[in-house]
């Protein structure tokens, strides 16, 4: 299982992706608060991580 943690804020969101064993699959990254960016997370991060 893949888990996406998102820390939501007014202007930006911090994101990290981990597996069910707690292994970090990406470094944390920041995204802006827009529908365009949020809609592209799955396509941006669907390729192999790390």
N, C-alpha and C positions, 0 to 999 in steps of 0.2 A: 504494500500500500504506500502511496505517495501522499504526504501531508504538506499543505501549503499554509504557512502561518503569515497572517497579514495584520500589521499594527496600523490601524486606521486613524488618520488625523484629517484636519480640515483641508490642507493644501497638498499633502503628500502621504504616501503609505510606504511602510517598510515591509519587505517580503523576504521570507526564507523558505526553502523547500527541503524537507527531510524525508527519510523513509521510515517504515514502521519500527525499525530497530534503533531509531534515533540518530542515524548517520546523516550528516549534513550533505545534501546533494548540490547545493549552490552556496556561494557566499551570499550574505544578505545584500539586497539591492533595494533601491528607492524608486518609486514610480510617482508620477504626478497624479493629481486627482482629476482624471478625465475619462470619459467613457471610451474614447479611442484607445488610450493606453491600456485600460483594463481589459478591453476586448482582445488585445493582442498578446496578453500574457501566455495563453495556451500555445500559440504558434511560436512565440519567442523561446519558450522553455521546453518545447516538445522534443527537440533534438537531444542527443546524449549530453548529460550534465557532467561537469568537471573535466 
